[in-house]
Amino acid sequence: MSKIQNQPHKEGKKLSAKTESSLNFKVSPEEKREFKLFAVEQGMTMLALLKEGFELSKEKRKK
């Protein structure tokens, strides 16, 4: 067991060794290249761009 699992969190809860999960999906090489290029042009990571796009999509689709 790792040290991080044994250390209490600020609120007294134990931290999980894995705090993130993978999200896997397939895109074409061209879509990946375009996505990465756009992220670089915006000065952000692909993960940050994906998260921003998801938040914008949720806002747009609110009823």
mmJSON file of the N, C-alpha and C atoms, coordinates in Angstrom:
{"data_MODEL":{"atom_site":{
"group_PDB":["ATOM","ATOM","ATOM","ATOM","ATOM","ATOM","ATOM","ATOM","ATOM","ATOM","ATOM","ATOM","ATOM","ATOM","ATOM","ATOM","ATOM","ATOM","ATOM","ATOM","ATOM","ATOM","ATOM","ATOM","ATOM","ATOM","ATOM","ATOM","ATOM","ATOM","ATOM","ATOM","ATOM","ATOM","ATOM","ATOM","ATOM","ATOM","ATOM","ATOM","ATOM","ATOM","ATOM","ATOM","ATOM","ATOM","ATOM","ATOM","ATOM","ATOM","ATOM","ATOM","ATOM","ATOM","ATOM","ATOM","ATOM","ATOM","ATOM","ATOM","ATOM","ATOM","ATOM","ATOM","ATOM","ATOM","ATOM","ATOM","ATOM","ATOM","ATOM","ATOM","ATOM","ATOM","ATOM","ATOM","ATOM","ATOM","ATOM","ATOM","ATOM","ATOM","ATOM","ATOM","ATOM","ATOM","ATOM","ATOM","ATOM","ATOM","ATOM","ATOM","ATOM","ATOM","ATOM","ATOM","ATOM","ATOM","ATOM","ATOM","ATOM","ATOM","ATOM","ATOM","ATOM","ATOM","ATOM","ATOM","ATOM","ATOM","ATOM","ATOM","ATOM","ATOM","ATOM","ATOM","ATOM","ATOM","ATOM","ATOM","ATOM","ATOM","ATOM","ATOM","ATOM","ATOM","ATOM","ATOM","ATOM","ATOM","ATOM","ATOM","ATOM","ATOM","ATOM","ATOM","ATOM","ATOM","ATOM","ATOM","ATOM","ATOM","ATOM","ATOM","ATOM","ATOM","ATOM","ATOM","ATOM","ATOM","ATOM","ATOM","ATOM","ATOM","ATOM","ATOM","ATOM","ATOM","ATOM","ATOM","ATOM","ATOM","ATOM","ATOM","ATOM","ATOM","ATOM","ATOM","ATOM","ATOM","ATOM","ATOM","ATOM","ATOM","ATOM","ATOM","ATOM","ATOM","ATOM","ATOM","ATOM","ATOM","ATOM","ATOM","ATOM","ATOM","ATOM","ATOM","ATOM"],
"id":[1,2,3,4,5,6,7,8,9,10,11,12,13,14,15,16,17,18,19,20,21,22,23,24,25,26,27,28,29,30,31,32,33,34,35,36,37,38,39,40,41,42,43,44,45,46,47,48,49,50,51,52,53,54,55,56,57,58,59,60,61,62,63,64,65,66,67,68,69,70,71,72,73,74,75,76,77,78,79,80,81,82,83,84,85,86,87,88,89,90,91,92,93,94,95,96,97,98,99,100,101,102,103,104,105,106,107,108,109,110,111,112,113,114,115,116,117,118,119,120,121,122,123,124,125,126,127,128,129,130,131,132,133,134,135,136,137,138,139,140,141,142,143,144,145,146,147,148,149,150,151,152,153,154,155,156,157,158,159,160,161,162,163,164,165,166,167,168,169,170,171,172,173,174,175,176,177,178,179,180,181,182,183,184,185,186,187,188,189],
"type_symbol":["N","C","C","N","C","C","N","C","C","N","C","C","N","C","C","N","C","C","N","C","C","N","C","C","N","C","C","N","C","C","N","C","C","N","C","C","N","C","C","N","C","C","N","C","C","N","C","C","N","C","C","N","C","C","N","C","C","N","C","C","N","C","C","N","C","C","N","C","C","N","C","C","N","C","C","N","C","C","N","C","C","N","C","C","N","C","C","N","C","C","N","C","C","N","C","C","N","C","C","N","C","C","N","C","C","N","C","C","N","C","C","N","C","C","N","C","C","N","C","C","N","C","C","N","C","C","N","C","C","N","C","C","N","C","C","N","C","C","N","C","C","N","C","C","N","C","C","N","C","C","N","C","C","N","C","C","N","C","C","N","C","C","N","C","C","N","C","C","N","C","C","N","C","C","N","C","C","N","C","C","N","C","C","N","C","C","N","C","C"],
"label_atom_id":["N","CA","C","N","CA","C","N","CA","C","N","CA","C","N","CA","C","N","CA","C","N","CA","C","N","CA","C","N","CA","C","N","CA","C","N","CA","C","N","CA","C","N","CA","C","N","CA","C","N","CA","C","N","CA","C","N","CA","C","N","CA","C","N","CA","C","N","CA","C","N","CA","C","N","CA","C","N","CA","C","N","CA","C","N","CA","C","N","CA","C","N","CA","C","N","CA","C","N","CA","C","N","CA","C","N","CA","C","N","CA","C","N","CA","C","N","CA","C","N","CA","C","N","CA","C","N","CA","C","N","CA","C","N","CA","C","N","CA","C","N","CA","C","N","CA","C","N","CA","C","N","CA","C","N","CA","C","N","CA","C","N","CA","C","N","CA","C","N","CA","C","N","CA","C","N","CA","C","N","CA","C","N","CA","C","N","CA","C","N","CA","C","N","CA","C","N","CA","C","N","CA","C","N","CA","C","N","CA","C","N","CA","C","N","CA","C","N","CA","C"],
"label_alt_id":[null,null,null,null,null,null,null,null,null,null,null,null,null,null,null,null,null,null,null,null,null,null,null,null,null,null,null,null,null,null,null,null,null,null,null,null,null,null,null,null,null,null,null,null,null,null,null,null,null,null,null,null,null,null,null,null,null,null,null,null,null,null,null,null,null,null,null,null,null,null,null,null,null,null,null,null,null,null,null,null,null,null,null,null,null,null,null,null,null,null,null,null,null,null,null,null,null,null,null,null,null,null,null,null,null,null,null,null,null,null,null,null,null,null,null,null,null,null,null,null,null,null,null,null,null,null,null,null,null,null,null,null,null,null,null,null,null,null,null,null,null,null,null,null,null,null,null,null,null,null,null,null,null,null,null,null,null,null,null,null,null,null,null,null,null,null,null,null,null,null,null,null,null,null,null,null,null,null,null,null,null,null,null,null,null,null,null,null,null],
"label_comp_id":["MET","MET","MET","SER","SER","SER","LYS","LYS","LYS","ILE","ILE","ILE","GLN","GLN","GLN","ASN","ASN","ASN","GLN","GLN","GLN","PRO","PRO","PRO","HIS","HIS","HIS","LYS","LYS","LYS","GLU","GLU","GLU","GLY","GLY","GLY","LYS","LYS","LYS","LYS","LYS","LYS","LEU","LEU","LEU","SER","SER","SER","ALA","ALA","ALA","LYS","LYS","LYS","THR","THR","THR","GLU","GLU","GLU","SER","SER","SER","SER","SER","SER","LEU","LEU","LEU","ASN","ASN","ASN","PHE","PHE","PHE","LYS","LYS","LYS","VAL","VAL","VAL","SER","SER","SER","PRO","PRO","PRO","GLU","GLU","GLU","GLU","GLU","GLU","LYS","LYS","LYS","ARG","ARG","ARG","GLU","GLU","GLU","PHE","PHE","PHE","LYS","LYS","LYS","LEU","LEU","LEU","PHE","PHE","PHE","ALA","ALA","ALA","VAL","VAL","VAL","GLU","GLU","GLU","GLN","GLN","GLN","GLY","GLY","GLY","MET","MET","MET","THR","THR","THR","MET","MET","MET","LEU","LEU","LEU","ALA","ALA","ALA","LEU","LEU","LEU","LEU","LEU","LEU","LYS","LYS","LYS","GLU","GLU","GLU","GLY","GLY","GLY","PHE","PHE","PHE","GLU","GLU","GLU","LEU","LEU","LEU","SER","SER","SER","LYS","LYS","LYS","GLU","GLU","GLU","LYS","LYS","LYS","ARG","ARG","ARG","LYS","LYS","LYS","LYS","LYS","LYS"],
"label_asym_id":["A","A","A","A","A","A","A","A","A","A","A","A","A","A","A","A","A","A","A","A","A","A","A","A","A","A","A","A","A","A","A","A","A","A","A","A","A","A","A","A","A","A","A","A","A","A","A","A","A","A","A","A","A","A","A","A","A","A","A","A","A","A","A","A","A","A","A","A","A","A","A","A","A","A","A","A","A","A","A","A","A","A","A","A","A","A","A","A","A","A","A","A","A","A","A","A","A","A","A","A","A","A","A","A","A","A","A","A","A","A","A","A","A","A","A","A","A","A","A","A","A","A","A","A","A","A","A","A","A","A","A","A","A","A","A","A","A","A","A","A","A","A","A","A","A","A","A","A","A","A","A","A","A","A","A","A","A","A","A","A","A","A","A","A","A","A","A","A","A","A","A","A","A","A","A","A","A","A","A","A","A","A","A","A","A","A","A","A","A"],
"label_entity_id":["1","1","1","1","1","1","1","1","1","1","1","1","1","1","1","1","1","1","1","1","1","1","1","1","1","1","1","1","1","1","1","1","1","1","1","1","1","1","1","1","1","1","1","1","1","1","1","1","1","1","1","1","1","1","1","1","1","1","1","1","1","1","1","1","1","1","1","1","1","1","1","1","1","1","1","1","1","1","1","1","1","1","1","1","1","1","1","1","1","1","1","1","1","1","1","1","1","1","1","1","1","1","1","1","1","1","1","1","1","1","1","1","1","1","1","1","1","1","1","1","1","1","1","1","1","1","1","1","1","1","1","1","1","1","1","1","1","1","1","1","1","1","1","1","1","1","1","1","1","1","1","1","1","1","1","1","1","1","1","1","1","1","1","1","1","1","1","1","1","1","1","1","1","1","1","1","1","1","1","1","1","1","1","1","1","1","1","1","1"],
"label_seq_id":[1,1,1,2,2,2,3,3,3,4,4,4,5,5,5,6,6,6,7,7,7,8,8,8,9,9,9,10,10,10,11,11,11,12,12,12,13,13,13,14,14,14,15,15,15,16,16,16,17,17,17,18,18,18,19,19,19,20,20,20,21,21,21,22,22,22,23,23,23,24,24,24,25,25,25,26,26,26,27,27,27,28,28,28,29,29,29,30,30,30,31,31,31,32,32,32,33,33,33,34,34,34,35,35,35,36,36,36,37,37,37,38,38,38,39,39,39,40,40,40,41,41,41,42,42,42,43,43,43,44,44,44,45,45,45,46,46,46,47,47,47,48,48,48,49,49,49,50,50,50,51,51,51,52,52,52,53,53,53,54,54,54,55,55,55,56,56,56,57,57,57,58,58,58,59,59,59,60,60,60,61,61,61,62,62,62,63,63,63],
"pdbx_PDB_ins_code":[null,null,null,null,null,null,null,null,null,null,null,null,null,null,null,null,null,null,null,null,null,null,null,null,null,null,null,null,null,null,null,null,null,null,null,null,null,null,null,null,null,null,null,null,null,null,null,null,null,null,null,null,null,null,null,null,null,null,null,null,null,null,null,null,null,null,null,null,null,null,null,null,null,null,null,null,null,null,null,null,null,null,null,null,null,null,null,null,null,null,null,null,null,null,null,null,null,null,null,null,null,null,null,null,null,null,null,null,null,null,null,null,null,null,null,null,null,null,null,null,null,null,null,null,null,null,null,null,null,null,null,null,null,null,null,null,null,null,null,null,null,null,null,null,null,null,null,null,null,null,null,null,null,null,null,null,null,null,null,null,null,null,null,null,null,null,null,null,null,null,null,null,null,null,null,null,null,null,null,null,null,null,null,null,null,null,null,null,null],
"Cartn_x":[0.848,0.0,0.889,0.534,1.362,1.172,2.137,2.076,0.865,0.517,-0.584,-1.908,-2.097,-3.341,-3.452,-2.332,-2.339,-2.403,-2.237,-2.24,-3.648,-4.131,-5.462,-5.486,-6.564,-6.808,-7.12,-7.12,-7.405,-8.698,-9.685,-10.984,-11.058,-9.911,-9.874,-10.106,-10.356,-10.576,-9.241,-9.129,-7.914,-7.953,-6.795,-6.693,-6.518,-7.138,-6.963,-5.657,-4.975,-3.73,-4.007,-5.209,-5.561,-6.728,-6.452,-7.488,-8.063,-7.536,-8.041,-8.302,-9.139,-9.487,-9.274,-8.967,-8.751,-10.075,-10.07,-11.212,-10.642,-11.027,-10.437,-11.472,-11.122,-11.965,-11.097,-11.595,-10.834,-11.245,-10.253,-10.468,-9.498,-9.77,-8.863,-7.559,-6.482,-5.22,-5.365,-6.178,-6.385,-7.12,-8.136,-8.855,-7.929,-7.081,-6.135,-5.156,-4.627,-3.679,-4.331,-5.556,-6.269,-6.556,-6.964,-7.259,-6.001,-4.901,-3.632,-3.136,-3.19,-2.747,-3.565,-4.882,-5.73,-5.387,-5.18,-4.816,-3.509,-2.524,-1.229,-1.397,-2.175,-2.412,-3.087,-3.891,-4.583,-3.743,-2.578,-1.699,-2.222,-2.887,-3.443,-3.176,-3.354,-3.18,-4.43,-4.28,-5.444,-6.475,-6.023,-6.946,-7.721,-7.037,-7.712,-8.734,-8.38,-9.307,-10.527,-10.318,-11.424,-12.359,-11.784,-12.604,-13.375,-12.724,-13.401,-14.544,-14.281,-15.313,-16.498,-16.232,-17.3,-18.153,-17.508,-18.255,-19.109,-18.549,-19.309,-20.494,-20.296,-21.37,-22.489,-22.126,-23.149,-23.952,-23.284,-23.979,-24.935,-24.469,-25.28,-26.531,-26.429,-27.524,-28.464,-28.24,-29.142,-30.536,-31.522,-32.921,-33.62],
"Cartn_y":[-1.183,0.0,1.24,2.231,3.426,4.329,5.209,6.155,7.06,7.479,8.432,7.846,6.542,5.932,5.945,5.946,5.902,7.271,8.319,9.663,10.239,10.744,11.344,12.641,12.871,14.113,15.197,16.45,17.573,17.369,16.741,16.545,15.206,14.557,13.299,12.071,12.257,11.135,10.669,9.387,8.872,9.148,9.498,9.752,8.445,8.345,7.197,7.356,6.26,6.321,6.772,6.503,6.887,7.866,9.132,10.155,10.529,9.955,10.225,8.908,8.976,7.796,8.095,7.07,7.238,7.298,8.055,8.132,7.843,6.729,6.298,6.265,6.862,6.782,6.968,6.51,6.548,7.736,8.382,9.429,9.157,9.743,9.551,10.305,9.9,10.63,12.114,12.429,13.83,14.596,13.981,14.646,14.892,13.917,14.075,15.202,15.223,16.266,17.639,17.761,19.037,19.481,18.538,18.845,19.313,18.573,18.93,20.283,20.52,21.788,22.948,22.77,23.825,24.093,23.036,23.203,23.982,23.621,24.316,25.784,26.048,27.433,28.257,27.59,28.279,28.34,27.695,27.688,26.821,25.729,24.86,23.403,22.545,21.117,20.556,19.372,18.723,18.398,18.028,17.74,18.99,20.117,21.371,21.749,21.561,21.861,20.943,19.667,18.721,19.103,19.428,19.81,21.095,22.075,23.331,23.083,22.275,21.962,21.241,20.346,19.625,20.588,21.502,22.489,23.385,23.828,24.66,23.894,22.63,21.804,21.614,21.394,21.246,22.53,23.674,24.964,25.17,24.862,25.047,24.176,22.988,22.02,22.089,23.028,23.17,23.522,22.985,23.27,24.002],
"Cartn_z":[0.0,0.0,0.0,-0.793,-0.9,0.306,0.506,1.618,1.515,0.3,0.125,0.623,0.516,0.973,2.492,3.17,4.624,5.267,4.5,5.052,5.018,6.162,6.155,5.366,4.69,3.962,4.979,4.548,5.441,6.219,5.595,6.231,6.965,7.127,7.848,6.986,5.703,4.797,4.242,3.965,3.341,1.847,1.288,-0.144,-0.896,-2.025,-2.897,-3.657,-3.912,-4.68,-6.106,-6.599,-7.965,-7.902,-8.186,-8.087,-9.442,-10.504,-11.843,-12.553,-13.56,-14.338,-15.816,-16.579,-18.017,-18.758,-19.839,-20.746,-22.129,-22.711,-23.98,-25.089,-26.223,-27.407,-28.633,-29.773,-31.025,-31.878,-32.481,-33.48,-34.619,-35.76,-36.891,-36.621,-37.282,-37.12,-37.464,-38.469,-38.849,-37.751,-37.148,-36.049,-34.864,-34.567,-33.46,-33.752,-34.977,-35.361,-35.272,-35.784,-35.757,-34.32,-33.47,-32.072,-31.349,-31.538,-30.89,-31.381,-32.681,-33.248,-32.68,-32.607,-32.064,-30.602,-29.825,-28.412,-28.281,-29.083,-29.045,-29.425,-30.459,-30.886,-29.788,-28.959,-27.871,-26.595,-26.625,-25.454,-24.322,-24.681,-23.656,-23.99,-23.002,-23.236,-23.899,-24.478,-25.076,-23.997,-22.808,-21.717,-21.314,-21.199,-20.846,-21.917,-23.187,-24.283,-24.23,-23.973,-23.867,-22.721,-21.566,-20.411,-20.685,-21.305,-21.632,-22.614,-23.631,-24.616,-23.991,-23.054,-22.372,-21.549,-20.828,-20.034,-20.933,-22.049,-22.988,-23.572,-23.88,-24.428,-23.405,-22.148,-21.105,-20.957,-20.984,-20.878,-22.051,-23.245,-24.454,-24.435,-23.859,-23.906,-22.701,-21.789,-20.636,-21.109,-20.417,-20.786,-19.678],
"occupancy":[1.0,1.0,1.0,1.0,1.0,1.0,1.0,1.0,1.0,1.0,1.0,1.0,1.0,1.0,1.0,1.0,1.0,1.0,1.0,1.0,1.0,1.0,1.0,1.0,1.0,1.0,1.0,1.0,1.0,1.0,1.0,1.0,1.0,1.0,1.0,1.0,1.0,1.0,1.0,1.0,1.0,1.0,1.0,1.0,1.0,1.0,1.0,1.0,1.0,1.0,1.0,1.0,1.0,1.0,1.0,1.0,1.0,1.0,1.0,1.0,1.0,1.0,1.0,1.0,1.0,1.0,1.0,1.0,1.0,1.0,1.0,1.0,1.0,1.0,1.0,1.0,1.0,1.0,1.0,1.0,1.0,1.0,1.0,1.0,1.0,1.0,1.0,1.0,1.0,1.0,1.0,1.0,1.0,1.0,1.0,1.0,1.0,1.0,1.0,1.0,1.0,1.0,1.0,1.0,1.0,1.0,1.0,1.0,1.0,1.0,1.0,1.0,1.0,1.0,1.0,1.0,1.0,1.0,1.0,1.0,1.0,1.0,1.0,1.0,1.0,1.0,1.0,1.0,1.0,1.0,1.0,1.0,1.0,1.0,1.0,1.0,1.0,1.0,1.0,1.0,1.0,1.0,1.0,1.0,1.0,1.0,1.0,1.0,1.0,1.0,1.0,1.0,1.0,1.0,1.0,1.0,1.0,1.0,1.0,1.0,1.0,1.0,1.0,1.0,1.0,1.0,1.0,1.0,1.0,1.0,1.0,1.0,1.0,1.0,1.0,1.0,1.0,1.0,1.0,1.0,1.0,1.0,1.0,1.0,1.0,1.0,1.0,1.0,1.0],
"B_iso_or_equiv":[0.0,0.0,0.0,0.0,0.0,0.0,0.0,0.0,0.0,0.0,0.0,0.0,0.0,0.0,0.0,0.0,0.0,0.0,0.0,0.0,0.0,0.0,0.0,0.0,0.0,0.0,0.0,0.0,0.0,0.0,0.0,0.0,0.0,0.0,0.0,0.0,0.0,0.0,0.0,0.0,0.0,0.0,0.0,0.0,0.0,0.0,0.0,0.0,0.0,0.0,0.0,0.0,0.0,0.0,0.0,0.0,0.0,0.0,0.0,0.0,0.0,0.0,0.0,0.0,0.0,0.0,0.0,0.0,0.0,0.0,0.0,0.0,0.0,0.0,0.0,0.0,0.0,0.0,0.0,0.0,0.0,0.0,0.0,0.0,0.0,0.0,0.0,0.0,0.0,0.0,0.0,0.0,0.0,0.0,0.0,0.0,0.0,0.0,0.0,0.0,0.0,0.0,0.0,0.0,0.0,0.0,0.0,0.0,0.0,0.0,0.0,0.0,0.0,0.0,0.0,0.0,0.0,0.0,0.0,0.0,0.0,0.0,0.0,0.0,0.0,0.0,0.0,0.0,0.0,0.0,0.0,0.0,0.0,0.0,0.0,0.0,0.0,0.0,0.0,0.0,0.0,0.0,0.0,0.0,0.0,0.0,0.0,0.0,0.0,0.0,0.0,0.0,0.0,0.0,0.0,0.0,0.0,0.0,0.0,0.0,0.0,0.0,0.0,0.0,0.0,0.0,0.0,0.0,0.0,0.0,0.0,0.0,0.0,0.0,0.0,0.0,0.0,0.0,0.0,0.0,0.0,0.0,0.0,0.0,0.0,0.0,0.0,0.0,0.0],
"pdbx_formal_charge":[null,null,null,null,null,null,null,null,null,null,null,null,null,null,null,null,null,null,null,null,null,null,null,null,null,null,null,null,null,null,null,null,null,null,null,null,null,null,null,null,null,null,null,null,null,null,null,null,null,null,null,null,null,null,null,null,null,null,null,null,null,null,null,null,null,null,null,null,null,null,null,null,null,null,null,null,null,null,null,null,null,null,null,null,null,null,null,null,null,null,null,null,null,null,null,null,null,null,null,null,null,null,null,null,null,null,null,null,null,null,null,null,null,null,null,null,null,null,null,null,null,null,null,null,null,null,null,null,null,null,null,null,null,null,null,null,null,null,null,null,null,null,null,null,null,null,null,null,null,null,null,null,null,null,null,null,null,null,null,null,null,null,null,null,null,null,null,null,null,null,null,null,null,null,null,null,null,null,null,null,null,null,null,null,null,null,null,null,null],
"auth_seq_id":[1,1,1,2,2,2,3,3,3,4,4,4,5,5,5,6,6,6,7,7,7,8,8,8,9,9,9,10,10,10,11,11,11,12,12,12,13,13,13,14,14,14,15,15,15,16,16,16,17,17,17,18,18,18,19,19,19,20,20,20,21,21,21,22,22,22,23,23,23,24,24,24,25,25,25,26,26,26,27,27,27,28,28,28,29,29,29,30,30,30,31,31,31,32,32,32,33,33,33,34,34,34,35,35,35,36,36,36,37,37,37,38,38,38,39,39,39,40,40,40,41,41,41,42,42,42,43,43,43,44,44,44,45,45,45,46,46,46,47,47,47,48,48,48,49,49,49,50,50,50,51,51,51,52,52,52,53,53,53,54,54,54,55,55,55,56,56,56,57,57,57,58,58,58,59,59,59,60,60,60,61,61,61,62,62,62,63,63,63],
"auth_comp_id":["MET","MET","MET","SER","SER","SER","LYS","LYS","LYS","ILE","ILE","ILE","GLN","GLN","GLN","ASN","ASN","ASN","GLN","GLN","GLN","PRO","PRO","PRO","HIS","HIS","HIS","LYS","LYS","LYS","GLU","GLU","GLU","GLY","GLY","GLY","LYS","LYS","LYS","LYS","LYS","LYS","LEU","LEU","LEU","SER","SER","SER","ALA","ALA","ALA","LYS","LYS","LYS","THR","THR","THR","GLU","GLU","GLU","SER","SER","SER","SER","SER","SER","LEU","LEU","LEU","ASN","ASN","ASN","PHE","PHE","PHE","LYS","LYS","LYS","VAL","VAL","VAL","SER","SER","SER","PRO","PRO","PRO","GLU","GLU","GLU","GLU","GLU","GLU","LYS","LYS","LYS","ARG","ARG","ARG","GLU","GLU","GLU","PHE","PHE","PHE","LYS","LYS","LYS","LEU","LEU","LEU","PHE","PHE","PHE","ALA","ALA","ALA","VAL","VAL","VAL","GLU","GLU","GLU","GLN","GLN","GLN","GLY","GLY","GLY","MET","MET","MET","THR","THR","THR","MET","MET","MET","LEU","LEU","LEU","ALA","ALA","ALA","LEU","LEU","LEU","LEU","LEU","LEU","LYS","LYS","LYS","GLU","GLU","GLU","GLY","GLY","GLY","PHE","PHE","PHE","GLU","GLU","GLU","LEU","LEU","LEU","SER","SER","SER","LYS","LYS","LYS","GLU","GLU","GLU","LYS","LYS","LYS","ARG","ARG","ARG","LYS","LYS","LYS","LYS","LYS","LYS"],
"auth_asym_id":["A","A","A","A","A","A","A","A","A","A","A","A","A","A","A","A","A","A","A","A","A","A","A","A","A","A","A","A","A","A","A","A","A","A","A","A","A","A","A","A","A","A","A","A","A","A","A","A","A","A","A","A","A","A","A","A","A","A","A","A","A","A","A","A","A","A","A","A","A","A","A","A","A","A","A","A","A","A","A","A","A","A","A","A","A","A","A","A","A","A","A","A","A","A","A","A","A","A","A","A","A","A","A","A","A","A","A","A","A","A","A","A","A","A","A","A","A","A","A","A","A","A","A","A","A","A","A","A","A","A","A","A","A","A","A","A","A","A","A","A","A","A","A","A","A","A","A","A","A","A","A","A","A","A","A","A","A","A","A","A","A","A","A","A","A","A","A","A","A","A","A","A","A","A","A","A","A","A","A","A","A","A","A","A","A","A","A","A","A"],
"auth_atom_id":["N","CA","C","N","CA","C","N","CA","C","N","CA","C","N","CA","C","N","CA","C","N","CA","C","N","CA","C","N","CA","C","N","CA","C","N","CA","C","N","CA","C","N","CA","C","N","CA","C","N","CA","C","N","CA","C","N","CA","C","N","CA","C","N","CA","C","N","CA","C","N","CA","C","N","CA","C","N","CA","C","N","CA","C","N","CA","C","N","CA","C","N","CA","C","N","CA","C","N","CA","C","N","CA","C","N","CA","C","N","CA","C","N","CA","C","N","CA","C","N","CA","C","N","CA","C","N","CA","C","N","CA","C","N","CA","C","N","CA","C","N","CA","C","N","CA","C","N","CA","C","N","CA","C","N","CA","C","N","CA","C","N","CA","C","N","CA","C","N","CA","C","N","CA","C","N","CA","C","N","CA","C","N","CA","C","N","CA","C","N","CA","C","N","CA","C","N","CA","C","N","CA","C","N","CA","C","N","CA","C","N","CA","C","N","CA","C","N","CA","C"],
"pdbx_PDB_model_num":[1,1,1,1,1,1,1,1,1,1,1,1,1,1,1,1,1,1,1,1,1,1,1,1,1,1,1,1,1,1,1,1,1,1,1,1,1,1,1,1,1,1,1,1,1,1,1,1,1,1,1,1,1,1,1,1,1,1,1,1,1,1,1,1,1,1,1,1,1,1,1,1,1,1,1,1,1,1,1,1,1,1,1,1,1,1,1,1,1,1,1,1,1,1,1,1,1,1,1,1,1,1,1,1,1,1,1,1,1,1,1,1,1,1,1,1,1,1,1,1,1,1,1,1,1,1,1,1,1,1,1,1,1,1,1,1,1,1,1,1,1,1,1,1,1,1,1,1,1,1,1,1,1,1,1,1,1,1,1,1,1,1,1,1,1,1,1,1,1,1,1,1,1,1,1,1,1,1,1,1,1,1,1,1,1,1,1,1,1]
}}}
